[in-house]
Amino acid sequence: MTLGIPVRRLQAAVVCALVLTATPACAQDAPDIGKLAQFIRWGGVAVSILIAGGALFLIKVVDELGDRLAERFTNRRPAIQKFQTAIRFLLYVGTIAASVALSLRLDPTALTVIGGALAFAVGFALRDLVASFVAGVTIMFDRPFQVGDRVAYGGEYGDIIKIGLRSVRMNTLDHNIITIPNNKVFTDVTSSGNYGALEMQVAMDFYVGIDQDVKLAVELVREACLTSPYVFLAQPIPVFARQIIIQNYVAFHIKTRPYVFDCKYEKPFESDVHLRVAEAFREHRIEPPSALLRTQSAPPAAAATAAVQPSTSQKQAP
């Protein structure tokens, strides 16, 4: 019994010591959260929300106004879309800067406390967003493409309709909206067909047999391009011809590169020229390569039988 009392007293002393040592640790964590809260201007947060709402409204107005002006003034559409993108970009950046300035007390002490507490967490969570933001700024200044350009990227082909802080929006020819993160743009090759201009070069290929009038075929292709309502006559219409081999048959490959007056009419222009060339070739009896004729004509066995029958009749005539 005499030994039990010192043991109990020792246990009580240990518990008290643990409580006393734990209390300062808890007391140290609480002021950090309080300091972080002290650097937030709650009135500024409310104003920032109003500013963000106003900025979103202005961005919507700019988008609608830009789209209407682009439809009305078609020849100025690339310039209008560039101006529209620049205003949207400035509104984004200005809204973020104003919200940060109004919501936080950015004195040296605040920067030290906030930076030490949140730098790692925010940097890790937003590393992709920050990379996309930096890439978006780089796109605005480096300009690998512009709004309104017809671009091929990552197996997709269409028009760039928006360049934002985080991503690029592309409207494909199938009317699918493709979202490309800005930081992915610089990891792949991007091909721009018009690069800020309204007109765009359209390459088209035609094939004729080696025994056909190739010079006439070249002139018919050039004439089909010149008479199309979609052609941009301010640019030359080069037409090239070269001899190639298709399925072991010699043929002539005719390639033309005319300009369409508006890149959004690329496919109608291509279809119109092909129809004109097909009609002209049929009228002047210009045939495609033999390898293609074989696939469209009767089977070889029937052709061989038809070729043998006249010789048989000639033998039977005497």
BELNOR-V631205 format. One record per run of one state. SS is the DSSP state (H for helix, E for strand, C for the rest). FROM is the first residue (numbers start at 1). TO is the last residue. If there is no record, write none. Layout:
ss from to
SS FROM TO
SS FROM TO
This chain:
ss from to
C 1 1
H 2 38
C 39 39
E 40 40
C 41 41
H 42 72
C 73 73
H 74 103
E 104 104
C 105 107
H 108 125
C 126 126
H 127 142
C 143 149
E 150 153
C 154 155
E 156 163
C 164 166
E 167 172
C 173 176
E 177 181
H 182 185
C 186 189
E 190 192
C 193 199
E 200 209
C 210 213
H 214 226
C 227 230
E 231 231
C 232 238
E 239 246
C 247 248
E 249 260
C 261 262
H 263 283
C 284 289
H 290 296
C 297 299
H 300 317
C 318 318
